[in-house]
Amino acid sequence: MSAILDQSRIFPLGSAQVDIQLHVSAQVNITPFVARQKINVLMLDQVGNLLHGGEPELLVSEKLYWRVPVLLSTPRRGPVGQVGSIRVDAQTGEMLVDDKLLKDIADHAHQLLAGTSA
C-alpha cells in the first residue's frame, strides 16, 4: 500500500523549542574499563593482535550497553583507525557479537591496512 502526499497542504514550520527529559534507573555492573578489556581479549583471541578496544560510550535503549569502538593500531604508525564497534551489556557483560561481525571487523582492518604502510 502506498500513500500520495498532497504537497500543497504542507506548511513549512519554523524552528521550535523542544524540552525532553529522560530518567533511567538501572544497575551498571560492568564499568567502561571492564567492557574495553573484554573487547581487547576478544580481539586478541578471535581476530588479531593489532586490534583493541577504544573509549566505551554508554547507550540507552531497551537495556544499557557500552558501545566499544574497535581500533586498529600498528607498531610503526600507531593508531590507524576504527574498524568496527561491539556492544557490551552494561549489566551482564555479555558481548553482542557473532561470527559475521568478527569477519566484518577483520575485513575492515585488512582494507585499512592495505591503504597504509604498516
N, CA, C and O atoms as a MOPAC input file, in Angstrom:
PM7 MOZYME 1SCF
protein

 N      0.84000 1    -1.16400 1     0.00000 1
 C      0.00000 1     0.00000 1     0.00000 1
 C      0.88600 1     1.22800 1     0.00000 1
 O      1.88300 1     1.27100 1     0.72100 1
 N      0.54000 1     2.22500 1    -0.79600 1
 C      1.30300 1     3.45900 1    -0.80500 1
 C      0.35200 1     4.62600 1    -0.64200 1
 O     -0.82900 1     4.53900 1    -0.97600 1
 N      0.87900 1     5.70600 1    -0.13000 1
 C      0.07200 1     6.90800 1     0.08400 1
 C      0.65100 1     8.02700 1    -0.74400 1
 O      1.86800 1     8.12700 1    -0.90300 1
 N     -0.20900 1     8.86500 1    -1.26900 1
 C      0.23700 1    10.03600 1    -2.02400 1
 C      0.03200 1    11.24300 1    -1.13600 1
 O     -1.06700 1    11.49100 1    -0.63800 1
 N      1.10000 1    11.98600 1    -0.94500 1
 C      1.08000 1    13.15100 1    -0.07100 1
 C      0.82100 1    14.40000 1    -0.88700 1
 O      1.54000 1    14.68700 1    -1.84400 1
 N     -0.20200 1    15.13900 1    -0.50900 1
 C     -0.54700 1    16.39200 1    -1.18800 1
 C      0.37800 1    17.48800 1    -0.66100 1
 O      0.15000 1    18.03400 1     0.41900 1
 N      1.42500 1    17.80800 1    -1.43100 1
 C      2.43100 1    18.78700 1    -1.02700 1
 C      1.84600 1    20.18000 1    -0.79800 1
 O      2.42300 1    20.96700 1    -0.04900 1
 N      0.72400 1    20.49700 1    -1.42200 1
 C      0.14000 1    21.83000 1    -1.27700 1
 C     -0.44800 1    22.05000 1     0.11400 1
 O     -0.72900 1    23.18700 1     0.49300 1
 N     -0.63500 1    20.97800 1     0.87400 1
 C     -1.22200 1    21.10500 1     2.20800 1
 C     -0.17700 1    21.07200 1     3.32100 1
 O     -0.52300 1    21.09100 1     4.50200 1
 N      1.07000 1    21.02400 1     2.95300 1
 C      2.14400 1    21.00500 1     3.93900 1
 C      2.68700 1    22.41400 1     4.08900 1
 O      3.09200 1    23.04600 1     3.11400 1
 N      2.69000 1    22.89400 1     5.31300 1
 C      3.18800 1    24.22900 1     5.58700 1
 C      4.54300 1    24.11200 1     6.26400 1
 O      4.69400 1    23.32200 1     7.19600 1
 N      5.52900 1    24.87400 1     5.82200 1
 C      6.84400 1    24.81300 1     6.46200 1
 C      6.75700 1    25.32500 1     7.90200 1
 O      6.08400 1    26.31300 1     8.19400 1
 N      7.44000 1    24.64100 1     8.76400 1
 C      7.48800 1    25.05700 1    10.15900 1
 C      8.76300 1    25.82900 1    10.42300 1
 O      9.80700 1    25.55300 1     9.83200 1
 N      8.66900 1    26.78500 1    11.30200 1
 C      9.86400 1    27.48800 1    11.75000 1
 C     10.55400 1    26.64600 1    12.80300 1
 O     10.18300 1    25.49400 1    13.03200 1
 N     11.53900 1    27.21100 1    13.43000 1
 C     12.22500 1    26.47000 1    14.48100 1
 C     11.30500 1    26.31500 1    15.68100 1
 O     10.40800 1    27.13100 1    15.89000 1
 N     11.52200 1    25.29000 1    16.45500 1
 C     10.68700 1    25.01400 1    17.61500 1
 C     11.57100 1    24.63300 1    18.78800 1
 O     12.61600 1    24.00900 1    18.60700 1
 N     11.16200 1    25.00100 1    19.97100 1
 C     11.87600 1    24.63600 1    21.19800 1
 C     11.37100 1    23.27500 1    21.65700 1
 O     10.16200 1    23.06800 1    21.76000 1
 N     12.26400 1    22.36600 1    21.92700 1
 C     11.90600 1    21.04300 1    22.40100 1
 C     12.60300 1    20.80100 1    23.72200 1
 O     13.80900 1    21.01700 1    23.83900 1
 N     11.85500 1    20.35600 1    24.72000 1
 C     12.41700 1    20.04900 1    26.03200 1
 C     12.12000 1    18.58700 1    26.31700 1
 O     10.96700 1    18.21600 1    26.53800 1
 N     13.15900 1    17.75300 1    26.31400 1
 C     12.99000 1    16.32700 1    26.55200 1
 C     13.71300 1    15.97000 1    27.83600 1
 O     14.90100 1    16.24800 1    28.00000 1
 N     12.98100 1    15.35500 1    28.73500 1
 C     13.58400 1    14.89900 1    29.97800 1
 C     13.44300 1    13.38900 1    30.03500 1
 O     12.37800 1    12.83900 1    29.75400 1
 N     14.52700 1    12.72800 1    30.40000 1
 C     14.54000 1    11.27800 1    30.43700 1
 C     15.17700 1    10.84300 1    31.74100 1
 O     16.24500 1    11.33000 1    32.11400 1
 N     14.53000 1     9.93900 1    32.42300 1
 C     15.07800 1     9.40600 1    33.67000 1
 C     15.23200 1     7.89800 1    33.50800 1
 O     14.27000 1     7.19100 1    33.20400 1
 N     16.43800 1     7.42400 1    33.71300 1
 C     16.71200 1     5.99600 1    33.62000 1
 C     17.37400 1     5.56500 1    34.91400 1
 O     18.33200 1     6.18600 1    35.37500 1
 N     16.85900 1     4.50900 1    35.48700 1
 C     17.45400 1     3.95100 1    36.69000 1
 C     17.77900 1     2.49300 1    36.40000 1
 O     16.88500 1     1.69500 1    36.12000 1
 N     19.04900 1     2.15100 1    36.46800 1
 C     19.46000 1     0.78100 1    36.16000 1
 C     20.76100 1     0.46800 1    36.88900 1
 O     21.54500 1     1.36200 1    37.20900 1
 N     20.96900 1    -0.79100 1    37.13900 1
 C     22.19700 1    -1.25600 1    37.77200 1
 C     23.26600 1    -1.44800 1    36.68700 1
 O     23.05800 1    -2.20400 1    35.73800 1
 N     24.39100 1    -0.77500 1    36.82700 1
 C     25.50200 1    -0.94000 1    35.89500 1
 C     26.58300 1    -1.73200 1    36.61800 1
 O     27.27400 1    -1.21300 1    37.49500 1
 N     26.71400 1    -2.98200 1    36.23600 1
 C     27.68500 1    -3.87000 1    36.87800 1
 C     29.02000 1    -3.89800 1    36.14700 1
 O     30.03700 1    -4.28700 1    36.72100 1
 N     29.02100 1    -3.48700 1    34.89000 1
 C     30.22400 1    -3.53700 1    34.06200 1
 C     30.70000 1    -2.10700 1    33.84500 1
 O     29.97500 1    -1.28200 1    33.28900 1
 N     31.90900 1    -1.81900 1    34.28200 1
 C     32.47300 1    -0.48500 1    34.08600 1
 C     32.97400 1    -0.34800 1    32.64600 1
 O     33.16400 1    -1.35300 1    31.96100 1
 N     33.18800 1     0.88600 1    32.18300 1
 C     33.73700 1     1.03600 1    30.82800 1
 C     35.11500 1     0.38300 1    30.70700 1
 O     35.45900 1    -0.13300 1    29.64300 1
 N     35.90000 1     0.40000 1    31.77200 1
 C     37.21700 1    -0.23700 1    31.75000 1
 C     37.08800 1    -1.73800 1    31.49600 1
 O     37.82200 1    -2.29800 1    30.68100 1
 N     36.15100 1    -2.39100 1    32.19700 1
 C     35.95300 1    -3.83800 1    32.03600 1
 C     35.41400 1    -4.14800 1    30.63600 1
 O     35.83700 1    -5.12300 1    30.01500 1
 N     34.48500 1    -3.32600 1    30.13400 1
 C     33.94700 1    -3.53200 1    28.77800 1
 C     35.08100 1    -3.47800 1    27.75400 1
 O     35.14400 1    -4.30200 1    26.84100 1
 N     35.96100 1    -2.51200 1    27.91200 1
 C     37.10600 1    -2.36700 1    26.99500 1
 C     38.03200 1    -3.57800 1    27.08600 1
 O     38.50000 1    -4.08300 1    26.06500 1
 N     38.29700 1    -4.04300 1    28.30600 1
 C     39.14400 1    -5.22800 1    28.49100 1
 C     38.55200 1    -6.44600 1    27.80200 1
 O     39.27400 1    -7.22000 1    27.17300 1
 N     37.23000 1    -6.62000 1    27.91800 1
 C     36.56700 1    -7.76100 1    27.28100 1
 C     36.77100 1    -7.71800 1    25.76500 1
 O     37.00100 1    -8.75300 1    25.13900 1
 N     36.69000 1    -6.54000 1    25.18500 1
 C     36.89500 1    -6.40100 1    23.73900 1
 C     38.34600 1    -6.67500 1    23.39100 1
 O     38.62500 1    -7.31700 1    22.37800 1
 N     39.28600 1    -6.19500 1    24.21700 1
 C     40.70400 1    -6.45700 1    23.95700 1
 C     40.99400 1    -7.95800 1    23.91800 1
 O     41.69700 1    -8.43500 1    23.02800 1
 N     40.45400 1    -8.69200 1    24.87800 1
 C     40.67600 1   -10.14500 1    24.92900 1
 C     40.02500 1   -10.82000 1    23.72600 1
 O     40.62700 1   -11.69600 1    23.10500 1
 N     38.80300 1   -10.41700 1    23.39700 1
 C     38.11600 1   -10.99900 1    22.24100 1
 C     38.89300 1   -10.77200 1    20.95000 1
 O     39.04300 1   -11.69200 1    20.14700 1
 N     39.38300 1    -9.56100 1    20.74700 1
 C     40.13100 1    -9.25800 1    19.52000 1
 C     41.40200 1   -10.08000 1    19.45500 1
 O     41.73100 1   -10.62600 1    18.40200 1
 N     42.11600 1   -10.17600 1    20.55000 1
 C     43.36100 1   -10.94900 1    20.57200 1
 C     43.08900 1   -12.43400 1    20.30700 1
 O     43.83100 1   -13.07800 1    19.56400 1
 N     42.04600 1   -12.96800 1    20.90300 1
 C     41.72300 1   -14.39500 1    20.75400 1
 C     41.10700 1   -14.74500 1    19.40400 1
 O     41.39500 1   -15.80900 1    18.85500 1
 N     40.25800 1   -13.86400 1    18.85500 1
 C     39.45400 1   -14.22600 1    17.70000 1
 C     39.83000 1   -13.54600 1    16.38300 1
 O     39.52900 1   -14.07200 1    15.31100 1
 N     40.48700 1   -12.37900 1    16.45300 1
 C     40.69600 1   -11.62800 1    15.21400 1
 C     42.16800 1   -11.32700 1    14.96000 1
 O     42.71900 1   -11.79400 1    13.96300 1
 N     42.81500 1   -10.56800 1    15.82400 1
 C     44.21800 1   -10.24400 1    15.58000 1
 C     44.79100 1    -9.34400 1    16.66100 1
 O     44.06000 1    -8.67100 1    17.38800 1
 N     46.11300 1    -9.34700 1    16.74900 1
 C     46.77800 1    -8.61800 1    17.82000 1
 C     46.94600 1    -7.12200 1    17.55500 1
 O     47.42200 1    -6.40700 1    18.43700 1
 N     46.58000 1    -6.63000 1    16.39100 1
 C     46.67800 1    -5.20600 1    16.10100 1
 C     45.37700 1    -4.46900 1    16.41000 1
 O     45.28600 1    -3.25700 1    16.21800 1
 N     44.37400 1    -5.20000 1    16.88600 1
 C     43.06300 1    -4.61400 1    17.16700 1
 C     42.84900 1    -4.51800 1    18.67100 1
 O     43.25700 1    -5.39700 1    19.43100 1
 N     42.19900 1    -3.43000 1    19.08500 1
 C     41.94600 1    -3.22600 1    20.51300 1
 C     40.73500 1    -2.32200 1    20.69900 1
 O     40.30200 1    -1.64200 1    19.76900 1
 N     40.19900 1    -2.32600 1    21.91000 1
 C     39.04100 1    -1.50700 1    22.22800 1
 C     39.42400 1    -0.06000 1    22.46400 1
 O     40.48600 1     0.23900 1    23.01000 1
 N     38.54600 1     0.82600 1    22.04600 1
 C     38.70700 1     2.25400 1    22.29600 1
 C     37.88400 1     2.67400 1    23.49800 1
 O     37.52800 1     1.84900 1    24.34000 1
 N     37.58200 1     3.96900 1    23.57300 1
 C     36.83800 1     4.53500 1    24.70100 1
 C     35.35300 1     4.16500 1    24.59100 1
 O     34.69200 1     4.56900 1    23.63500 1
 N     34.81900 1     3.40300 1    25.55900 1
 C     33.41600 1     2.99900 1    25.50100 1
 C     32.45500 1     4.18200 1    25.66900 1
 O     32.75600 1     5.16600 1    26.34400 1
 N     31.28000 1     4.04400 1    25.02500 1
 C     30.22400 1     5.04500 1    25.11200 1
 C     28.96800 1     4.33500 1    25.61500 1
 O     28.60900 1     3.27700 1    25.09900 1
 N     28.29800 1     4.90700 1    26.61800 1
 C     27.10100 1     4.28400 1    27.17100 1
 C     25.90300 1     4.57200 1    26.28600 1
 O     25.61200 1     5.72800 1    25.97600 1
 N     25.20400 1     3.50900 1    25.87700 1
 C     23.99700 1     3.62200 1    25.06400 1
 C     22.78700 1     3.25500 1    25.90600 1
 O     22.82600 1     2.30100 1    26.68500 1
 N     21.72600 1     4.00700 1    25.74800 1
 C     20.48300 1     3.72100 1    26.45300 1
 C     19.46200 1     3.29400 1    25.41400 1
 O     19.10500 1     4.07300 1    24.53100 1
 N     18.99400 1     2.06100 1    25.51600 1
 C     17.92700 1     1.56200 1    24.64900 1
 C     17.04100 1     0.69500 1    25.53000 1
 O     16.72900 1     1.09200 1    26.65300 1
 N     16.62500 1    -0.47900 1    25.05500 1
 C     15.83800 1    -1.35000 1    25.91100 1
 C     16.65200 1    -1.82800 1    27.10600 1
 O     16.09900 1    -2.24600 1    28.12300 1
 N     17.96000 1    -1.76100 1    26.96900 1
 C     18.92300 1    -2.07000 1    28.03000 1
 C     20.01900 1    -1.01800 1    27.97200 1
 O     20.02500 1    -0.16300 1    27.08700 1
 N     20.94400 1    -1.08500 1    28.91800 1
 C     22.13000 1    -0.23100 1    28.86800 1
 C     23.27300 1    -1.03500 1    28.26900 1
 O     23.53500 1    -2.16800 1    28.67400 1
 N     23.94600 1    -0.43300 1    27.30400 1
 C     25.07400 1    -1.08400 1    26.64200 1
 C     26.26000 1    -0.13500 1    26.60700 1
 O     26.10100 1     1.08400 1    26.54600 1
 N     27.43600 1    -0.71200 1    26.64700 1
 C     28.64500 1     0.02700 1    26.30700 1
 C     28.91800 1    -0.25900 1    24.84300 1
 O     29.01100 1    -1.42200 1    24.45100 1
 N     29.04700 1     0.77000 1    24.03300 1
 C     29.48000 1     0.59500 1    22.64600 1
 C     30.97400 1     0.86300 1    22.64700 1
 O     31.42400 1     1.97700 1    22.91600 1
 N     31.73300 1    -0.18100 1    22.34000 1
 C     33.19500 1    -0.08700 1    22.37400 1
 C     33.70900 1    -0.08200 1    20.93700 1
 O     33.53900 1    -1.06100 1    20.21100 1
 N     34.34000 1     1.02600 1    20.52400 1
 C     34.91500 1     1.02600 1    19.18100 1
 C     36.09500 1     0.05900 1    19.11100 1
 O     36.85500 1    -0.07600 1    20.07000 1
 N     36.24000 1    -0.60300 1    17.97700 1
 C     37.38700 1    -1.48700 1    17.74900 1
 C     38.36100 1    -0.71300 1    16.86700 1
 O     38.02900 1    -0.30400 1    15.75500 1
 N     39.56300 1    -0.52400 1    17.38800 1
 C     40.57700 1     0.29400 1    16.72700 1
 C     41.71700 1    -0.56500 1    16.20800 1
 O     42.05700 1    -1.59800 1    16.78500 1
 N     42.29000 1    -0.11700 1    15.11900 1
 C     43.46300 1    -0.75800 1    14.52900 1
 C     44.67200 1     0.12100 1    14.78700 1
 O     44.64800 1     1.32000 1    14.50800 1
 N     45.73000 1    -0.47400 1    15.31800 1
 C     46.99700 1     0.23700 1    15.53100 1
 C     48.13100 1    -0.66100 1    15.06400 1
 O     48.04800 1    -1.88400 1    15.17100 1
 N     49.18900 1    -0.05000 1    14.54700 1
 C     50.37000 1    -0.81700 1    14.15100 1
 C     51.57100 1    -0.29900 1    14.93600 1
 O     51.57000 1     0.84400 1    15.39300 1
 N     52.59200 1    -1.13400 1    15.09100 1
 C     53.77300 1    -0.68200 1    15.82700 1
 C     54.44100 1     0.55100 1    15.19900 1
 O     54.92900 1     1.42200 1    15.91800 1
 N     54.46300 1     0.62500 1    13.87900 1
 C     55.11100 1     1.75900 1    13.20100 1
 C     54.27400 1     3.02200 1    13.19700 1
 O     54.77100 1     4.10200 1    13.51400 1
 N     53.01100 1     2.89200 1    12.83900 1
 C     52.14900 1     4.06500 1    12.64300 1
 C     51.36800 1     4.46700 1    13.87000 1
 O     50.88300 1     5.59500 1    13.95300 1
 N     51.23800 1     3.56700 1    14.82600 1
 C     50.36900 1     3.84300 1    15.95500 1
 C     48.92300 1     3.68100 1    15.52700 1
 O     48.61800 1     2.80100 1    14.72300 1
 N     48.01700 1     4.51700 1    16.04900 1
 C     46.60700 1     4.37800 1    15.68300 1
 C     46.38300 1     4.61400 1    14.19300 1
 O     46.84700 1     5.60900 1    13.63600 1
 N     45.66100 1     3.68000 1    13.54800 1
 C     45.35800 1     3.78600 1    12.12400 1
 C     43.90800 1     4.20400 1    11.91000 1
 O     43.63100 1     5.06000 1    11.07100 1
 N     42.97300 1     3.60600 1    12.66400 1
 C     41.58000 1     3.97200 1    12.52800 1
 C     40.64000 1     2.97300 1    13.15900 1
 O     41.05900 1     1.92200 1    13.64200 1
 N     39.36500 1     3.31100 1    13.14900 1
 C     38.32800 1     2.44100 1    13.69500 1
 C     37.85800 1     1.48400 1    12.61400 1
 O     37.64200 1     1.87800 1    11.46800 1
 N     37.70100 1     0.20600 1    12.99800 1
 C     37.27700 1    -0.81200 1    12.04100 1
 C     35.94300 1    -1.45600 1    12.41800 1
 O     35.49200 1    -2.38400 1    11.74600 1
 N     35.32400 1    -0.98100 1    13.46200 1
 C     34.03500 1    -1.51300 1    13.88000 1
 C     33.73700 1    -1.11300 1    15.30400 1
 O     34.46100 1    -0.31900 1    15.90400 1
 N     32.67200 1    -1.66300 1    15.83800 1
 C     32.33500 1    -1.46400 1    17.24800 1
 C     31.52300 1    -2.66500 1    17.72200 1
 O     30.85300 1    -3.34100 1    16.94100 1
 N     31.60600 1    -2.90500 1    19.01900 1
 C     30.90000 1    -4.03000 1    19.63000 1
 C     30.19000 1    -3.51600 1    20.87000 1
 O     30.74800 1    -2.74200 1    21.64900 1
 N     28.93500 1    -3.96400 1    21.04400 1
 C     28.18800 1    -3.59300 1    22.23300 1
 C     28.39900 1    -4.62900 1    23.33400 1
 O     28.45200 1    -5.83400 1    23.08700 1
 N     28.51700 1    -4.11100 1    24.56700 1
 C     28.66400 1    -4.95600 1    25.74800 1
 C     27.53300 1    -4.58700 1    26.70300 1
 O     27.36800 1    -3.41700 1    27.04800 1
 N     26.75300 1    -5.58200 1    27.13200 1
 C     25.66300 1    -5.34200 1    28.07100 1
 C     26.25500 1    -4.80600 1    29.37800 1
 O     27.12000 1    -5.44500 1    29.97700 1
 N     25.79400 1    -3.64200 1    29.81300 1
 C     26.35800 1    -2.98500 1    30.99800 1
 C     25.94200 1    -3.66500 1    32.29900 1
 O     26.51000 1    -3.37800 1    33.35300 1
 N     24.96700 1    -4.55600 1    32.24100 1
 C     24.54700 1    -5.27500 1    33.44000 1
 C     25.17300 1    -6.65900 1    33.53000 1
 O     25.61400 1    -7.07900 1    34.60000 1
 N     25.21300 1    -7.36700 1    32.40200 1
 C     25.67500 1    -8.76000 1    32.43200 1
 C     27.09100 1    -8.94800 1    31.90600 1
 O     27.74200 1    -9.94300 1    32.22800 1
 N     27.57800 1    -8.00500 1    31.10000 1
 C     28.89100 1    -8.15100 1    30.47900 1
 C     28.87600 1    -8.95300 1    29.19500 1
 O     29.92200 1    -9.16000 1    28.58000 1
 N     27.69700 1    -9.40800 1    28.78200 1
 C     27.59300 1   -10.17900 1    27.53900 1
 C     27.96700 1    -9.29600 1    26.35200 1
 O     27.49400 1    -8.16600 1    26.23000 1
 N     28.81900 1    -9.82400 1    25.48200 1
 C     29.20600 1    -9.10700 1    24.27300 1
 C     28.24900 1    -9.49400 1    23.15800 1
 O     28.01900 1   -10.68000 1    22.92100 1
 N     27.69600 1    -8.51200 1    22.47800 1
 C     26.76000 1    -8.77000 1    21.38300 1
 C     27.56500 1    -8.85200 1    20.10100 1
 O     27.74800 1    -7.86400 1    19.39000 1
 N     28.03900 1   -10.04900 1    19.82700 1
 C     28.93900 1   -10.27400 1    18.70600 1
 C     28.65200 1   -11.64300 1    18.11000 1
 O     28.27500 1   -12.57500 1    18.82000 1
 N     28.83400 1   -11.75300 1    16.80300 1
 C     28.69600 1   -13.03900 1    16.13800 1
 C     29.83500 1   -13.18200 1    15.13500 1
 O     30.64900 1   -12.27200 1    14.97500 1
 N     29.88800 1   -14.31900 1    14.46500 1
 C     30.97000 1   -14.59100 1    13.52000 1
 C     31.00100 1   -13.58200 1    12.37700 1
 O     32.07600 1   -13.20200 1    11.91500 1
 N     29.83200 1   -13.14800 1    11.91900 1
 C     29.78100 1   -12.17900 1    10.81700 1
 C     30.39400 1   -10.84700 1    11.24700 1
 O     31.15900 1   -10.24600 1    10.49300 1
 N     30.06700 1   -10.38800 1    12.43900 1
 C     30.63700 1    -9.12200 1    12.91600 1
 C     32.15400 1    -9.22900 1    13.03600 1
 O     32.86900 1    -8.30500 1    12.64800 1
 N     32.65100 1   -10.33800 1    13.56700 1
 C     34.10400 1   -10.52000 1    13.68000 1
 C     34.76300 1   -10.54100 1    12.29900 1
 O     35.84100 1    -9.97600 1    12.11300 1
 N     34.10900 1   -11.19600 1    11.32800 1
 C     34.65200 1   -11.22200 1     9.96600 1
 C     34.64900 1    -9.82300 1     9.36200 1
 O     35.61500 1    -9.42800 1     8.70900 1
 N     33.56600 1    -9.06800 1     9.57600 1
 C     33.49600 1    -7.69300 1     9.06200 1
 C     34.60400 1    -6.82900 1     9.66000 1
 O     35.22000 1    -6.03100 1     8.95400 1
 N     34.85300 1    -6.98700 1    10.94200 1
 C     35.92100 1    -6.22700 1    11.59800 1
 C     37.27100 1    -6.59400 1    10.99700 1
 O     38.08000 1    -5.71600 1    10.69900 1
 N     37.51600 1    -7.88900 1    10.81900 1
 C     38.77300 1    -8.33400 1    10.22000 1
 C     38.91800 1    -7.81000 1     8.79400 1
 O     39.99500 1    -7.36400 1     8.40200 1
 N     37.83100 1    -7.86500 1     8.01600 1
 C     37.86800 1    -7.37000 1     6.63700 1
 C     38.16600 1    -5.86500 1     6.60100 1
 O     38.97300 1    -5.40900 1     5.79100 1
 N     37.51500 1    -5.10100 1     7.47700 1
 C     37.76500 1    -3.65500 1     7.52100 1
 C     39.20900 1    -3.36200 1     7.91400 1
 O     39.82300 1    -2.43200 1     7.39100 1
 N     39.74400 1    -4.14800 1     8.82600 1
 C     41.14000 1    -3.96800 1     9.24800 1
 C     42.08000 1    -4.23300 1     8.07200 1
 O     43.02600 1    -3.47600 1     7.85600 1
 N     41.82700 1    -5.30100 1     7.31100 1
 C     42.66600 1    -5.61200 1     6.16000 1
 C     42.58300 1    -4.50500 1     5.10000 1
 O     43.59500 1    -4.13300 1     4.50600 1
 N     41.37500 1    -3.98300 1     4.86600 1
 C     41.20400 1    -2.90000 1     3.89800 1
 C     41.95000 1    -1.65300 1     4.34700 1
 O     42.60000 1    -0.98600 1     3.54100 1
 N     41.85700 1    -1.34300 1     5.61900 1
 C     42.53900 1    -0.16300 1     6.13900 1
 C     44.05100 1    -0.32100 1     6.06800 1
 O     44.76700 1     0.62200 1     5.73100 1
 N     44.53100 1    -1.51600 1     6.38600 1
 C     45.96900 1    -1.77600 1     6.30200 1
 C     46.47100 1    -1.72400 1     4.85400 1
 O     47.58900 1    -1.28000 1     4.59600 1
 N     45.64400 1    -2.17600 1     3.92400 1
 C     46.05100 1    -2.17300 1     2.51200 1
 C     46.26700 1    -0.76100 1     2.01000 1
 O     47.04100 1    -0.54900 1     1.07600 1
 N     45.60100 1     0.20200 1     2.60900 1
 C     45.74400 1     1.59700 1     2.19700 1
 C     46.82000 1     2.35500 1     2.94200 1
 O     47.00000 1     3.55100 1     2.71700 1
 N     47.54800 1     1.67400 1     3.83600 1
 C     48.59900 1     2.33000 1     4.61000 1
 C     49.89500 1     1.53500 1     4.48900 1
 O     49.90300 1     0.39900 1     4.01600 1
 N     50.95400 1     2.13600 1     4.91400 1
 C     52.21300 1     1.38600 1     5.02300 1
 C     52.36700 1     0.97300 1     6.46700 1
 O     52.75900 1     1.77100 1     7.31900 1
 N     52.05100 1    -0.29500 1     6.73800 1
 C     52.07500 1    -0.82400 1     8.11100 1
 C     53.48300 1    -0.81300 1     8.61300 1
 O     53.73700 1    -1.21600 1     9.74800 1

